[in-house]
Amino acid sequence: MTITQPSEKKNKSRNQTVTTIISSLFFMIVIGAIVAFDFENIKAYISHAGAWGIMISVFVYAALGMTFIPSEPLTLLIGAIFGPWIAMLASWVGNILSAIVEYYIGQRLGSAVNFLEKKERLPFGLGKLRIDSPWFLIGGRAIPLYGAKAISVIAGVYHVPIVRYIWTTAVTVLLGSALFAFGGFGLGKLFK
């Protein structure tokens, strides 16, 4: 029977944390590379598959949630092909799925580094921010580029209640989906 010393436990925990973070980043990069390099084939398939193409696009949104690739070009494409209402619905459902994936990635990363135990030591009082506030969740998602992804991961790290997270996400994503779906439809009409 071997007795594990506290320093050995600490090193083992640190190694598991590093392994979890590295494997998560590697997985995100691989999924991103697959989607980015095969986007033309995905685009062609969606445009020719009809209703199945819409279903596939919803899952492409969820896959994009595991990457740093924005989903707006997909929404523009679906809006141009299928019309704004279908694109808005597909984008809304797909981006909610994507946000849930990002939330769980944040939870895994937060658990891996024991974030909740360490958040009080964050500089500038960042540990006292009300991350679970609906206003913070909605406002943070409105930040252009990677605001939505960042808020999703942060919400997961902070273990924001999932019901609050989903409804605030649904409200914000609906507005963005409508904007890009109708924009894609308009662009499709412009280039026909």
Sequence and secondary structure as in RCSB ss.txt:
>XXXX:A:sequence
MTITQPSEKKNKSRNQTVTTIISSLFFMIVIGAIVAFDFENIKAYISHAGAWGIMISVFVYAALGMTFIPSEPLT
LLIGAIFGPWIAMLASWVGNILSAIVEYYIGQRLGSAVNFLEKKERLPFGLGKLRIDSPWFLIGGRAIPLYGAKA
ISVIAGVYHVPIVRYIWTTAVTVLLGSALFAFGGFGLGKLFK
>XXXX:A:secstr
     HHHHHHHHHHHHHHHHHHHHHHHHHHHHHHHHTHHHHHHHHHHSTHHHHHHHHHHHHHHTTSS  SHHHH
HHHHHHH HHHHHHHHHHHHHHHHHHHHHHHHHHHHHTTHHHHGGG GGGGGGS TT HHHHHHHHTSTTTHHHH
HHHHHHHTT  HHHHHHHHHHHHHHHHHHHHHHHHHHHHHT 
